Amino acid sequence: MKKLFLVLSIAIMAVLIATGCSSSTGGSGDLKVGIVLPTKDEQRWVQDEERFKEAIADSEYSAEILFSQGSSAKEKENVNTLISKGIDVLIITPVDGDSAGSAVEAAKKEDITVIAYDRLITNTDAVDYYVTFDSVAVGEAQAQYLVDHSEGSGVPLYMYAGAATDNNAFLFFEGAWNVLQPKIADGTFKIANSSEAEALKDKAELSREEMSKIVSQLTTGWDPNEAKNKAETHLTSAGDDMKGDVAILGPNDDTARAIADVFSAESGITSYVISGQDATKASIQYIIDDKQSMTVFKDVRTLVKDAMDMALTILDGETPETTGSYDNGSTEVPAKQSDVISVDKDNVKEEIVDSEYYKADEFTGLE
Ligand code: BGC
């Protein structure tokens, strides 16, 4: 019997490792909180996992974290697993905002409180709360950096977007457009890689459909390979007037590094300024090395704390505090929102190391 158990355990471990699905449980007592994150393949979500683990270890409740590995089907399976384990609160970052609807509706049927974490779940009323960063401010910070660090006029502007299945990609783009559009209109920038943005360049405010046209054209799918391929295609078809000193709206760190590598290898590009977000370790090193210009630091410690505090308040039978609400296409979801910080080489030490987010010895060349 013991042997069989051992063989089974090893088999289960092997499946977990093979599918990249990891699970970690912490705290004590019955499982009360289930956490579902979109993928372990991006450092952004590994950061969240680490911070959740720290928070769970300090909590009197038990919690479990599952990863969906970029698959909505896996996500649904994860939610069902947690439902069957008897959770009372589900904290979930959807792989695809619309597709996650059926998973959270299943949770709601069991009276589980659903908290959307960082990414909104759209077009369902089965979301109780939303804990998020100010994503419009993320896009504004990225774009403002490009404006502040580009010289003269007629600067070629290359824009890239996140995944069209992620509501955040729209919020980031909306924020970027708020800042970039007037600078396109006054001739500071000229659009290098989007016929859809070119067609809408005189409109200060875009509808969701208009934004969707641009985002669909400029999407990276949050995938560095897709970002790299797109950047290569854009540079191959760009004339000399779209080269020289350029500005690049990089949607997040992983895609920004891929795009930056393509631009730095192109002889016609004399300099580039490129944005990112997430303060991933790899991109902090790129910033120190002058290969990526900036990142938007979204302190995951704050987001995890907000989500866990909210979950604990709900478990105590009380109503959590919120700071506003987001329309998810079906209902107004009460939300708690956190600020973001623009980080470049000048303040990287202060914001990232002095704040103890990462340790200095994780980087080389940090002054
Ligand atoms: C998150 C970003 C992340 C991106 C890709 C977005 O929803 O807000 O922090 O880089 O997804 O995973």
Residues whose N, C-alpha, C, O or C-beta is under 5 A from the ligand:
A	BS01	BGC	R44 R119 D166 N168 W222 N252 Q277 D278
